[in-house]
């Protein structure tokens, strides 16, 4: 559910912690929430810092592929 809407790290960061917390809490029947959202955001920020705009990791293309296949 999360990756269907926010497959790339830029999209995750843009969504923000409050939106991610809401989505995760809903999908997990309130078993997860703010802590898990923080983990997703941390991973997204780290991915952007590590790979940035490097052509070997085309985040936008990968995100579109994930959204198409529902992976």
PyMOL Python script that loads the backbone (N, CA, C, O; Angstrom):
from pymol import cmd

cmd.read_pdbstr("""\
ATOM      1  N   UNK A   1       0.823  -1.190   0.000  1.00  0.00           N
ATOM      2  CA  UNK A   1       0.000   0.000   0.000  1.00  0.00           C
ATOM      3  C   UNK A   1       0.875   1.264   0.000  1.00  0.00           C
ATOM      4  O   UNK A   1       0.612   2.213  -0.739  1.00  0.00           O
ATOM      5  N   UNK A   2       1.900   1.259   0.826  1.00  0.00           N
ATOM      6  CA  UNK A   2       2.782   2.422   0.911  1.00  0.00           C
ATOM      7  C   UNK A   2       3.527   2.634  -0.398  1.00  0.00           C
ATOM      8  O   UNK A   2       3.597   3.751  -0.912  1.00  0.00           O
ATOM      9  N   UNK A   3       4.083   1.550  -0.934  1.00  0.00           N
ATOM     10  CA  UNK A   3       4.854   1.675  -2.167  1.00  0.00           C
ATOM     11  C   UNK A   3       3.979   1.957  -3.373  1.00  0.00           C
ATOM     12  O   UNK A   3       4.464   2.511  -4.360  1.00  0.00           O
ATOM     13  N   UNK A   4       2.713   1.596  -3.324  1.00  0.00           N
ATOM     14  CA  UNK A   4       1.812   1.925  -4.422  1.00  0.00           C
ATOM     15  C   UNK A   4       1.656   3.436  -4.558  1.00  0.00           C
ATOM     16  O   UNK A   4       1.477   3.948  -5.663  1.00  0.00           O
ATOM     17  N   UNK A   5       1.723   4.139  -3.450  1.00  0.00           N
ATOM     18  CA  UNK A   5       1.538   5.594  -3.473  1.00  0.00           C
ATOM     19  C   UNK A   5       2.849   6.363  -3.484  1.00  0.00           C
ATOM     20  O   UNK A   5       2.956   7.409  -4.124  1.00  0.00           O
ATOM     21  N   UNK A   6       3.842   5.847  -2.779  1.00  0.00           N
ATOM     22  CA  UNK A   6       5.095   6.577  -2.597  1.00  0.00           C
ATOM     23  C   UNK A   6       6.280   5.650  -2.842  1.00  0.00           C
ATOM     24  O   UNK A   6       7.008   5.318  -1.907  1.00  0.00           O
ATOM     25  N   UNK A   7       6.477   5.232  -4.080  1.00  0.00           N
ATOM     26  CA  UNK A   7       7.497   4.225  -4.383  1.00  0.00           C
ATOM     27  C   UNK A   7       8.922   4.756  -4.348  1.00  0.00           C
ATOM     28  O   UNK A   7       9.848   3.986  -4.094  1.00  0.00           O
ATOM     29  N   UNK A   8       9.125   6.022  -4.590  1.00  0.00           N
ATOM     30  CA  UNK A   8      10.480   6.564  -4.603  1.00  0.00           C
ATOM     31  C   UNK A   8      10.806   7.322  -3.337  1.00  0.00           C
ATOM     32  O   UNK A   8       9.907   7.785  -2.635  1.00  0.00           O
ATOM     33  N   UNK A   9      12.083   7.452  -3.043  1.00  0.00           N
ATOM     34  CA  UNK A   9      12.463   8.168  -1.816  1.00  0.00           C
ATOM     35  C   UNK A   9      12.026   9.631  -1.810  1.00  0.00           C
ATOM     36  O   UNK A   9      11.686  10.173  -0.758  1.00  0.00           O
ATOM     37  N   UNK A  10      12.034  10.264  -2.966  1.00  0.00           N
ATOM     38  CA  UNK A  10      11.571  11.651  -3.029  1.00  0.00           C
ATOM     39  C   UNK A  10      10.102  11.768  -2.663  1.00  0.00           C
ATOM     40  O   UNK A  10       9.698  12.694  -1.960  1.00  0.00           O
ATOM     41  N   UNK A  11       9.309  10.827  -3.144  1.00  0.00           N
ATOM     42  CA  UNK A  11       7.879  10.828  -2.848  1.00  0.00           C
ATOM     43  C   UNK A  11       7.623  10.568  -1.364  1.00  0.00           C
ATOM     44  O   UNK A  11       6.733  11.175  -0.768  1.00  0.00           O
ATOM     45  N   UNK A  12       8.400   9.671  -0.776  1.00  0.00           N
ATOM     46  CA  UNK A  12       8.250   9.398   0.659  1.00  0.00           C
ATOM     47  C   UNK A  12       8.555  10.634   1.491  1.00  0.00           C
ATOM     48  O   UNK A  12       7.812  10.977   2.411  1.00  0.00           O
ATOM     49  N   UNK A  13       9.655  11.297   1.160  1.00  0.00           N
ATOM     50  CA  UNK A  13      10.036  12.498   1.902  1.00  0.00           C
ATOM     51  C   UNK A  13       8.996  13.589   1.708  1.00  0.00           C
ATOM     52  O   UNK A  13       8.637  14.287   2.657  1.00  0.00           O
ATOM     53  N   UNK A  14       8.513  13.736   0.485  1.00  0.00           N
ATOM     54  CA  UNK A  14       7.509  14.771   0.200  1.00  0.00           C
ATOM     55  C   UNK A  14       6.193  14.495   0.936  1.00  0.00           C
ATOM     56  O   UNK A  14       5.505  15.430   1.345  1.00  0.00           O
ATOM     57  N   UNK A  15       5.846  13.229   1.102  1.00  0.00           N
ATOM     58  CA  UNK A  15       4.604  12.882   1.792  1.00  0.00           C
ATOM     59  C   UNK A  15       4.649  13.321   3.248  1.00  0.00           C
ATOM     60  O   UNK A  15       3.646  13.772   3.801  1.00  0.00           O
ATOM     61  N   UNK A  16       5.806  13.187   3.858  1.00  0.00           N
ATOM     62  CA  UNK A  16       5.969  13.620   5.239  1.00  0.00           C
ATOM     63  C   UNK A  16       5.573  12.562   6.253  1.00  0.00           C
ATOM     64  O   UNK A  16       4.858  11.609   5.946  1.00  0.00           O
ATOM     65  N   UNK A  17       6.055  12.758   7.455  1.00  0.00           N
ATOM     66  CA  UNK A  17       5.852  11.773   8.517  1.00  0.00           C
ATOM     67  C   UNK A  17       4.386  11.595   8.894  1.00  0.00           C
ATOM     68  O   UNK A  17       3.950  10.471   9.145  1.00  0.00           O
ATOM     69  N   UNK A  18       3.628  12.668   8.940  1.00  0.00           N
ATOM     70  CA  UNK A  18       2.224  12.562   9.352  1.00  0.00           C
ATOM     71  C   UNK A  18       1.426  11.707   8.374  1.00  0.00           C
ATOM     72  O   UNK A  18       0.660  10.843   8.800  1.00  0.00           O
ATOM     73  N   UNK A  19       1.592  11.929   7.082  1.00  0.00           N
ATOM     74  CA  UNK A  19       0.872  11.147   6.077  1.00  0.00           C
ATOM     75  C   UNK A  19       1.310   9.695   6.092  1.00  0.00           C
ATOM     76  O   UNK A  19       0.477   8.792   6.016  1.00  0.00           O
ATOM     77  N   UNK A  20       2.618   9.464   6.190  1.00  0.00           N
ATOM     78  CA  UNK A  20       3.111   8.092   6.233  1.00  0.00           C
ATOM     79  C   UNK A  20       2.624   7.368   7.482  1.00  0.00           C
ATOM     80  O   UNK A  20       2.267   6.191   7.420  1.00  0.00           O
ATOM     81  N   UNK A  21       2.610   8.062   8.606  1.00  0.00           N
ATOM     82  CA  UNK A  21       2.110   7.467   9.851  1.00  0.00           C
ATOM     83  C   UNK A  21       0.654   7.067   9.698  1.00  0.00           C
ATOM     84  O   UNK A  21       0.263   5.972  10.103  1.00  0.00           O
ATOM     85  N   UNK A  22      -0.139   7.932   9.125  1.00  0.00           N
ATOM     86  CA  UNK A  22      -1.563   7.643   8.921  1.00  0.00           C
ATOM     87  C   UNK A  22      -1.739   6.418   8.031  1.00  0.00           C
ATOM     88  O   UNK A  22      -2.517   5.519   8.348  1.00  0.00           O
ATOM     89  N   UNK A  23      -1.017   6.388   6.926  1.00  0.00           N
ATOM     90  CA  UNK A  23      -1.137   5.287   5.981  1.00  0.00           C
ATOM     91  C   UNK A  23      -0.676   3.956   6.588  1.00  0.00           C
ATOM     92  O   UNK A  23      -1.343   2.932   6.435  1.00  0.00           O
ATOM     93  N   UNK A  24       0.440   3.983   7.259  1.00  0.00           N
ATOM     94  CA  UNK A  24       0.979   2.767   7.881  1.00  0.00           C
ATOM     95  C   UNK A  24       0.065   2.276   8.998  1.00  0.00           C
ATOM     96  O   UNK A  24      -0.177   1.075   9.117  1.00  0.00           O
ATOM     97  N   UNK A  25      -0.435   3.179   9.801  1.00  0.00           N
ATOM     98  CA  UNK A  25      -1.341   2.789  10.893  1.00  0.00           C
ATOM     99  C   UNK A  25      -2.610   2.155  10.337  1.00  0.00           C
ATOM    100  O   UNK A  25      -3.103   1.168  10.884  1.00  0.00           O
ATOM    101  N   UNK A  26      -3.131   2.703   9.275  1.00  0.00           N
ATOM    102  CA  UNK A  26      -4.337   2.156   8.651  1.00  0.00           C
ATOM    103  C   UNK A  26      -4.071   0.772   8.072  1.00  0.00           C
ATOM    104  O   UNK A  26      -4.845  -0.159   8.291  1.00  0.00           O
ATOM    105  N   UNK A  27      -2.966   0.641   7.327  1.00  0.00           N
ATOM    106  CA  UNK A  27      -2.645  -0.632   6.677  1.00  0.00           C
ATOM    107  C   UNK A  27      -2.316  -1.741   7.678  1.00  0.00           C
ATOM    108  O   UNK A  27      -2.532  -2.921   7.398  1.00  0.00           O
ATOM    109  N   UNK A  28      -1.797  -1.358   8.837  1.00  0.00           N
ATOM    110  CA  UNK A  28      -1.384  -2.359   9.827  1.00  0.00           C
ATOM    111  C   UNK A  28      -2.404  -2.540  10.951  1.00  0.00           C
ATOM    112  O   UNK A  28      -2.107  -3.154  11.976  1.00  0.00           O
ATOM    113  N   UNK A  29      -3.596  -2.006  10.755  1.00  0.00           N
ATOM    114  CA  UNK A  29      -4.619  -2.068  11.812  1.00  0.00           C
ATOM    115  C   UNK A  29      -4.088  -1.508  13.127  1.00  0.00           C
ATOM    116  O   UNK A  29      -4.323  -2.068  14.198  1.00  0.00           O
ATOM    117  N   UNK A  30      -3.376  -0.407  13.025  1.00  0.00           N
ATOM    118  CA  UNK A  30      -2.820   0.336  14.165  1.00  0.00           C
ATOM    119  C   UNK A  30      -1.742  -0.427  14.937  1.00  0.00           C
ATOM    120  O   UNK A  30      -1.437  -0.076  16.077  1.00  0.00           O
ATOM    121  N   UNK A  31      -1.166  -1.462  14.334  1.00  0.00           N
ATOM    122  CA  UNK A  31      -0.087  -2.185  14.990  1.00  0.00           C
ATOM    123  C   UNK A  31       1.251  -1.478  14.797  1.00  0.00           C
ATOM    124  O   UNK A  31       2.190  -1.693  15.564  1.00  0.00           O
ATOM    125  N   UNK A  32       1.333  -0.644  13.782  1.00  0.00           N
ATOM    126  CA  UNK A  32       2.533   0.153  13.524  1.00  0.00           C
ATOM    127  C   UNK A  32       2.088   1.577  13.247  1.00  0.00           C
ATOM    128  O   UNK A  32       0.918   1.829  12.959  1.00  0.00           O
ATOM    129  N   UNK A  33       3.026   2.501  13.336  1.00  0.00           N
ATOM    130  CA  UNK A  33       2.649   3.890  13.112  1.00  0.00           C
ATOM    131  C   UNK A  33       3.847   4.795  12.969  1.00  0.00           C
ATOM    132  O   UNK A  33       4.641   4.645  12.041  1.00  0.00           O
ATOM    133  N   UNK A  34       3.981   5.738  13.890  1.00  0.00           N
ATOM    134  CA  UNK A  34       4.984   6.788  13.781  1.00  0.00           C
ATOM    135  C   UNK A  34       6.412   6.237  13.748  1.00  0.00           C
ATOM    136  O   UNK A  34       7.236   6.721  12.972  1.00  0.00           O
ATOM    137  N   UNK A  35       6.712   5.252  14.560  1.00  0.00           N
ATOM    138  CA  UNK A  35       8.069   4.697  14.566  1.00  0.00           C
ATOM    139  C   UNK A  35       8.413   4.088  13.203  1.00  0.00           C
ATOM    140  O   UNK A  35       9.510   4.295  12.685  1.00  0.00           O
ATOM    141  N   UNK A  36       7.476   3.342  12.632  1.00  0.00           N
ATOM    142  CA  UNK A  36       7.707   2.724  11.320  1.00  0.00           C
ATOM    143  C   UNK A  36       7.812   3.800  10.240  1.00  0.00           C
ATOM    144  O   UNK A  36       8.641   3.690   9.336  1.00  0.00           O
ATOM    145  N   UNK A  37       6.990   4.828  10.326  1.00  0.00           N
ATOM    146  CA  UNK A  37       7.066   5.926   9.355  1.00  0.00           C
ATOM    147  C   UNK A  37       8.442   6.590   9.414  1.00  0.00           C
ATOM    148  O   UNK A  37       9.021   6.924   8.380  1.00  0.00           O
ATOM    149  N   UNK A  38       8.954   6.776  10.617  1.00  0.00           N
ATOM    150  CA  UNK A  38      10.289   7.339  10.777  1.00  0.00           C
ATOM    151  C   UNK A  38      11.369   6.472  10.148  1.00  0.00           C
ATOM    152  O   UNK A  38      12.344   6.980   9.596  1.00  0.00           O
ATOM    153  N   UNK A  39      11.185   5.159  10.235  1.00  0.00           N
ATOM    154  CA  UNK A  39      12.146   4.245   9.615  1.00  0.00           C
ATOM    155  C   UNK A  39      12.109   4.355   8.097  1.00  0.00           C
ATOM    156  O   UNK A  39      13.154   4.381   7.447  1.00  0.00           O
ATOM    157  N   UNK A  40      10.916   4.419   7.537  1.00  0.00           N
ATOM    158  CA  UNK A  40      10.790   4.594   6.085  1.00  0.00           C
ATOM    159  C   UNK A  40      11.402   5.923   5.649  1.00  0.00           C
ATOM    160  O   UNK A  40      12.114   5.983   4.647  1.00  0.00           O
ATOM    161  N   UNK A  41      11.126   6.976   6.397  1.00  0.00           N
ATOM    162  CA  UNK A  41      11.683   8.288   6.044  1.00  0.00           C
ATOM    163  C   UNK A  41      13.200   8.294   6.160  1.00  0.00           C
ATOM    164  O   UNK A  41      13.886   8.859   5.308  1.00  0.00           O
ATOM    165  N   UNK A  42      13.718   7.680   7.193  1.00  0.00           N
ATOM    166  CA  UNK A  42      15.167   7.597   7.356  1.00  0.00           C
ATOM    167  C   UNK A  42      15.826   6.870   6.197  1.00  0.00           C
ATOM    168  O   UNK A  42      16.870   7.292   5.701  1.00  0.00           O
ATOM    169  N   UNK A  43      15.215   5.782   5.770  1.00  0.00           N
ATOM    170  CA  UNK A  43      15.753   5.034   4.624  1.00  0.00           C
ATOM    171  C   UNK A  43      15.676   5.860   3.348  1.00  0.00           C
ATOM    172  O   UNK A  43      16.594   5.824   2.530  1.00  0.00           O
ATOM    173  N   UNK A  44      14.598   6.597   3.174  1.00  0.00           N
ATOM    174  CA  UNK A  44      14.445   7.431   1.980  1.00  0.00           C
ATOM    175  C   UNK A  44      15.496   8.545   1.946  1.00  0.00           C
ATOM    176  O   UNK A  44      16.102   8.799   0.905  1.00  0.00           O
ATOM    177  N   UNK A  45      15.705   9.196   3.069  1.00  0.00           N
ATOM    178  CA  UNK A  45      16.711  10.261   3.148  1.00  0.00           C
ATOM    179  C   UNK A  45      18.103   9.686   2.896  1.00  0.00           C
ATOM    180  O   UNK A  45      18.901  10.284   2.174  1.00  0.00           O
ATOM    181  N   UNK A  46      18.396   8.535   3.485  1.00  0.00           N
ATOM    182  CA  UNK A  46      19.704   7.906   3.295  1.00  0.00           C
ATOM    183  C   UNK A  46      19.923   7.531   1.829  1.00  0.00           C
ATOM    184  O   UNK A  46      21.020   7.712   1.301  1.00  0.00           O
ATOM    185  N   UNK A  47      18.890   7.011   1.172  1.00  0.00           N
ATOM    186  CA  UNK A  47      19.009   6.637  -0.240  1.00  0.00           C
ATOM    187  C   UNK A  47      19.288   7.862  -1.099  1.00  0.00           C
ATOM    188  O   UNK A  47      20.122   7.814  -2.004  1.00  0.00           O
ATOM    189  N   UNK A  48      18.592   8.956  -0.816  1.00  0.00           N
ATOM    190  CA  UNK A  48      18.829  10.187  -1.585  1.00  0.00           C
ATOM    191  C   UNK A  48      20.229  10.730  -1.344  1.00  0.00           C
ATOM    192  O   UNK A  48      20.883  11.199  -2.275  1.00  0.00           O
ATOM    193  N   UNK A  49      20.691  10.669  -0.104  1.00  0.00           N
ATOM    194  CA  UNK A  49      22.037  11.162   0.205  1.00  0.00           C
ATOM    195  C   UNK A  49      23.105  10.277  -0.434  1.00  0.00           C
ATOM    196  O   UNK A  49      24.102  10.777  -0.954  1.00  0.00           O
ATOM    197  N   UNK A  50      22.895   8.974  -0.395  1.00  0.00           N
ATOM    198  CA  UNK A  50      23.886   8.042  -0.904  1.00  0.00           C
ATOM    199  C   UNK A  50      23.955   8.051  -2.424  1.00  0.00           C
ATOM    200  O   UNK A  50      25.043   8.096  -2.997  1.00  0.00           O
ATOM    201  N   UNK A  51      22.797   8.010  -3.080  1.00  0.00           N
ATOM    202  CA  UNK A  51      22.781   7.880  -4.529  1.00  0.00           C
ATOM    203  C   UNK A  51      22.470   9.167  -5.267  1.00  0.00           C
ATOM    204  O   UNK A  51      22.838   9.323  -6.432  1.00  0.00           O
ATOM    205  N   UNK A  52      21.795  10.092  -4.597  1.00  0.00           N
ATOM    206  CA  UNK A  52      21.474  11.374  -5.222  1.00  0.00           C
ATOM    207  C   UNK A  52      20.913  11.202  -6.613  1.00  0.00           C
ATOM    208  O   UNK A  52      19.959  10.455  -6.827  1.00  0.00           O
ATOM    209  N   UNK A  53      21.510  11.896  -7.549  1.00  0.00           N
ATOM    210  CA  UNK A  53      21.055  11.832  -8.928  1.00  0.00           C
ATOM    211  C   UNK A  53      21.887  10.896  -9.781  1.00  0.00           C
ATOM    212  O   UNK A  53      21.906  11.029 -11.004  1.00  0.00           O
ATOM    213  N   UNK A  54      22.572   9.955  -9.160  1.00  0.00           N
ATOM    214  CA  UNK A  54      23.431   9.043  -9.921  1.00  0.00           C
ATOM    215  C   UNK A  54      22.587   8.238 -10.914  1.00  0.00           C
ATOM    216  O   UNK A  54      21.550   7.686 -10.544  1.00  0.00           O
ATOM    217  N   UNK A  55      23.027   8.170 -12.167  1.00  0.00           N
ATOM    218  CA  UNK A  55      22.235   7.487 -13.195  1.00  0.00           C
ATOM    219  C   UNK A  55      22.087   5.972 -12.962  1.00  0.00           C
ATOM    220  O   UNK A  55      21.202   5.348 -13.547  1.00  0.00           O
ATOM    221  N   UNK A  56      22.925   5.389 -12.134  1.00  0.00           N
ATOM    222  CA  UNK A  56      22.817   3.957 -11.862  1.00  0.00           C
ATOM    223  C   UNK A  56      21.570   3.627 -11.046  1.00  0.00           C
ATOM    224  O   UNK A  56      21.132   2.476 -11.019  1.00  0.00           O
ATOM    225  N   UNK A  57      21.003   4.619 -10.388  1.00  0.00           N
ATOM    226  CA  UNK A  57      19.807   4.403  -9.565  1.00  0.00           C
ATOM    227  C   UNK A  57      18.740   5.423  -9.981  1.00  0.00           C
ATOM    228  O   UNK A  57      18.579   6.461  -9.339  1.00  0.00           O
ATOM    229  N   UNK A  58      18.020   5.116 -11.054  1.00  0.00           N
ATOM    230  CA  UNK A  58      16.989   6.054 -11.543  1.00  0.00           C
ATOM    231  C   UNK A  58      15.708   5.941 -10.706  1.00  0.00           C
ATOM    232  O   UNK A  58      14.778   5.225 -11.078  1.00  0.00           O
ATOM    233  N   UNK A  59      15.670   6.647  -9.582  1.00  0.00           N
ATOM    234  CA  UNK A  59      14.559   6.512  -8.644  1.00  0.00           C
ATOM    235  C   UNK A  59      13.193   6.691  -9.300  1.00  0.00           C
ATOM    236  O   UNK A  59      12.276   5.913  -9.039  1.00  0.00           O
ATOM    237  N   UNK A  60      13.050   7.698 -10.141  1.00  0.00           N
ATOM    238  CA  UNK A  60      11.746   7.963 -10.750  1.00  0.00           C
ATOM    239  C   UNK A  60      11.299   6.799 -11.629  1.00  0.00           C
ATOM    240  O   UNK A  60      10.131   6.411 -11.593  1.00  0.00           O
ATOM    241  N   UNK A  61      12.204   6.246 -12.409  1.00  0.00           N
ATOM    242  CA  UNK A  61      11.863   5.115 -13.271  1.00  0.00           C
ATOM    243  C   UNK A  61      11.531   3.875 -12.443  1.00  0.00           C
ATOM    244  O   UNK A  61      10.577   3.157 -12.744  1.00  0.00           O
ATOM    245  N   UNK A  62      12.318   3.629 -11.407  1.00  0.00           N
ATOM    246  CA  UNK A  62      12.050   2.486 -10.540  1.00  0.00           C
ATOM    247  C   UNK A  62      10.719   2.628  -9.817  1.00  0.00           C
ATOM    248  O   UNK A  62       9.985   1.652  -9.666  1.00  0.00           O
ATOM    249  N   UNK A  63      10.407   3.835  -9.372  1.00  0.00           N
ATOM    250  CA  UNK A  63       9.137   4.091  -8.682  1.00  0.00           C
ATOM    251  C   UNK A  63       7.966   3.847  -9.629  1.00  0.00           C
ATOM    252  O   UNK A  63       6.954   3.268  -9.235  1.00  0.00           O
ATOM    253  N   UNK A  64       8.105   4.288 -10.874  1.00  0.00           N
ATOM    254  CA  UNK A  64       7.030   4.080 -11.860  1.00  0.00           C
ATOM    255  C   UNK A  64       6.824   2.586 -12.119  1.00  0.00           C
ATOM    256  O   UNK A  64       5.689   2.133 -12.270  1.00  0.00           O
ATOM    257  N   UNK A  65       7.907   1.829 -12.171  1.00  0.00           N
ATOM    258  CA  UNK A  65       7.809   0.383 -12.377  1.00  0.00           C
ATOM    259  C   UNK A  65       7.111  -0.297 -11.206  1.00  0.00           C
ATOM    260  O   UNK A  65       6.265  -1.168 -11.407  1.00  0.00           O
ATOM    261  N   UNK A  66       7.459   0.093  -9.994  1.00  0.00           N
ATOM    262  CA  UNK A  66       6.813  -0.478  -8.809  1.00  0.00           C
ATOM    263  C   UNK A  66       5.328  -0.147  -8.812  1.00  0.00           C
ATOM    264  O   UNK A  66       4.500  -1.001  -8.496  1.00  0.00           O
ATOM    265  N   UNK A  67       4.990   1.082  -9.165  1.00  0.00           N
ATOM    266  CA  UNK A  67       3.591   1.492  -9.188  1.00  0.00           C
ATOM    267  C   UNK A  67       2.795   0.704 -10.246  1.00  0.00           C
ATOM    268  O   UNK A  67       1.638   0.346 -10.024  1.00  0.00           O
ATOM    269  N   UNK A  68       3.425   0.443 -11.382  1.00  0.00           N
ATOM    270  CA  UNK A  68       2.739  -0.305 -12.452  1.00  0.00           C
ATOM    271  C   UNK A  68       2.479  -1.748 -12.050  1.00  0.00           C
ATOM    272  O   UNK A  68       1.394  -2.273 -12.299  1.00  0.00           O
ATOM    273  N   UNK A  69       3.446  -2.385 -11.440  1.00  0.00           N
ATOM    274  CA  UNK A  69       3.287  -3.824 -11.163  1.00  0.00           C
ATOM    275  C   UNK A  69       2.681  -4.090  -9.789  1.00  0.00           C
ATOM    276  O   UNK A  69       2.274  -5.216  -9.502  1.00  0.00           O
ATOM    277  N   UNK A  70       2.617  -3.075  -8.941  1.00  0.00           N
ATOM    278  CA  UNK A  70       2.078  -3.273  -7.607  1.00  0.00           C
ATOM    279  C   UNK A  70       2.986  -4.127  -6.733  1.00  0.00           C
ATOM    280  O   UNK A  70       2.519  -4.794  -5.809  1.00  0.00           O
ATOM    281  N   UNK A  71       4.256  -4.106  -7.020  1.00  0.00           N
ATOM    282  CA  UNK A  71       5.241  -4.936  -6.301  1.00  0.00           C
ATOM    283  C   UNK A  71       5.436  -4.453  -4.882  1.00  0.00           C
ATOM    284  O   UNK A  71       6.225  -5.032  -4.136  1.00  0.00           O
TER     285      UNK A  71
END
""", "prot")
cmd.dss("prot")
cmd.show_as("cartoon", "prot")
cmd.util.cbc("prot")
cmd.orient("prot")
